[in-house]
């Protein structure tokens, strides 16, 4: 369990740094320990150890998702060097982010429903605090409050579902539940199905899938941009890792029962997300709606359960997280300049050639244009849906993906237009440029050799 | 299971009571406008789950459900601590705890 120890050690060190007065070393320490956590994650690979009396099972699925999330958090730290260093609340932010990452890791590796609940809550409670962390700004307060309210409401549903599944099967352990289900899958009691649906609803809230998405745009827009970046990458990846893990290990035998419900949710998310994103003028809010649409795509991997859905989800989640982190370096600079409108990007490419190039590539990747990582993620997920007979869902997905090209390219077009009156100067610091460089390399390499990550599972 | 309380009061009654409490909580979250009452309704939802878990735990004679209840209580306390802190902050900024006043974010 060394990864979890390393990750939470960052948080404990951050809190100690305030007491023992070494806050100026906190940033390099946190980068270093994140690298250590990444190395520890690598060492965990292909051992498949069960920790805490089979509460946590670090199989390759968990290891790969943890790896993606640790890399994303590392990139997050690098892109927020200016935000963190010298900030009087640096220690708080570092601590809470690392605890949130700990929760995310638990969500990827849980092997017991108690652990699932704890992971969800560790992650969510940390994010409520961070969303509301801009204390004097009413919009941040509102975002934090809405996130809290919706999150706690969703936890209630998740818990009620867990309680019902426990009542029907007599265990919280994923292995015991799946054994019970495969022995009695013809005569499960009604409360089991109710429980599965309530768990699905609770998790759909957490991943912001329609019709449980309405909190997401407000929360994404109101939260301080660095934390929006974290929410749309690590939190989303963790929630989907948990979603697929639970439904593929425990409930796959009764999939005829829940997959139509999730298929409708997925189609709705893709359509609502894409159509609403079309009419946004603020880049941050556009990314929030595109997050809803992407939740729909990733939900397709859960709907069409087959032996490839975990590799498809890993590829998609990696491509999406990496591209989002890159795009959010741009958004955080726009927030610093005080204007998040897409039109304020006019003339951007003249001043910042390299960032403009990278953002263009990332937008192409997230829109699913070959040969970038996002394309193969989408391809794998769509192919999985077709193979499982969800042709109509794949058609909706392709349609929504075509719509999404419009709004992603809207940003690219804005960057390459001549500067208008309201154009703002954006400056990328070395850390952010490094993040953009790394992200570019990752997106291109994962696009050319997707096997780099898919063979890890 | 001889001598169990579930012989006198069948498990279905617990299930119905818990579902009822949970629904009251859900209705409260959806329809009440005062943030404090919304908090109480969320607590009601969680406590309905606790009741259900304890009943199921007795039914299966398995202590796991009761352990889960302790976890839920601890997490609910942490959650409310964070929620009330956010609420105090909102009250300082806008001088109200009515959630209809939270309308700065739209679109």
Boltz contact constraints between the chains, C-beta under 6 A:
constraints:
  - contact:
      token1: [A, 114]
      token2: [B, 68]
      max_distance: 6.0
  - contact:
      token1: [A, 114]
      token2: [B, 71]
      max_distance: 6.0
  - contact:
      token1: [A, 121]
      token2: [B, 75]
      max_distance: 6.0
  - contact:
      token1: [A, 125]
      token2: [B, 78]
      max_distance: 6.0
  - contact:
      token1: [A, 125]
      token2: [B, 79]
      max_distance: 6.0
  - contact:
      token1: [A, 125]
      token2: [B, 82]
      max_distance: 6.0
  - contact:
      token1: [A, 128]
      token2: [B, 82]
      max_distance: 6.0
  - contact:
      token1: [A, 129]
      token2: [B, 82]
      max_distance: 6.0
  - contact:
      token1: [A, 132]
      token2: [B, 86]
      max_distance: 6.0
  - contact:
      token1: [A, 135]
      token2: [B, 89]
      max_distance: 6.0
  - contact:
      token1: [A, 138]
      token2: [B, 93]
      max_distance: 6.0
  - contact:
      token1: [A, 138]
      token2: [B, 104]
      max_distance: 6.0
  - contact:
      token1: [A, 139]
      token2: [B, 104]
      max_distance: 6.0
  - contact:
      token1: [A, 141]
      token2: [B, 89]
      max_distance: 6.0
  - contact:
      token1: [A, 141]
      token2: [B, 90]
      max_distance: 6.0
  - contact:
      token1: [A, 141]
      token2: [B, 93]
      max_distance: 6.0
  - contact:
      token1: [A, 142]
      token2: [B, 102]
      max_distance: 6.0
  - contact:
      token1: [A, 142]
      token2: [B, 104]
      max_distance: 6.0
  - contact:
      token1: [A, 142]
      token2: [B, 105]
      max_distance: 6.0
  - contact:
      token1: [A, 144]
      token2: [B, 86]
      max_distance: 6.0
  - contact:
      token1: [A, 145]
      token2: [B, 86]
      max_distance: 6.0
  - contact:
      token1: [A, 148]
      token2: [B, 83]
      max_distance: 6.0
  - contact:
      token1: [A, 148]
      token2: [B, 86]
      max_distance: 6.0
  - contact:
      token1: [A, 152]
      token2: [B, 42]
      max_distance: 6.0
  - contact:
      token1: [A, 152]
      token2: [B, 79]
      max_distance: 6.0
  - contact:
      token1: [A, 153]
      token2: [B, 29]
      max_distance: 6.0
  - contact:
      token1: [A, 156]
      token2: [B, 45]
      max_distance: 6.0
  - contact:
      token1: [A, 159]
      token2: [B, 49]
      max_distance: 6.0
  - contact:
      token1: [A, 160]
      token2: [B, 22]
      max_distance: 6.0
  - contact:
      token1: [A, 160]
      token2: [B, 49]
      max_distance: 6.0
  - contact:
      token1: [A, 163]
      token2: [B, 49]
      max_distance: 6.0
  - contact:
      token1: [A, 163]
      token2: [B, 52]
      max_distance: 6.0
  - contact:
      token1: [A, 163]
      token2: [B, 53]
      max_distance: 6.0
  - contact:
      token1: [A, 166]
      token2: [B, 56]
      max_distance: 6.0
  - contact:
      token1: [A, 167]
      token2: [B, 56]
      max_distance: 6.0
  - contact:
      token1: [A, 170]
      token2: [B, 60]
      max_distance: 6.0
  - contact:
      token1: [A, 172]
      token2: [B, 64]
      max_distance: 6.0
  - contact:
      token1: [A, 218]
      token2: [B, 105]
      max_distance: 6.0
  - contact:
      token1: [A, 221]
      token2: [B, 105]
      max_distance: 6.0
  - contact:
      token1: [A, 222]
      token2: [B, 105]
      max_distance: 6.0
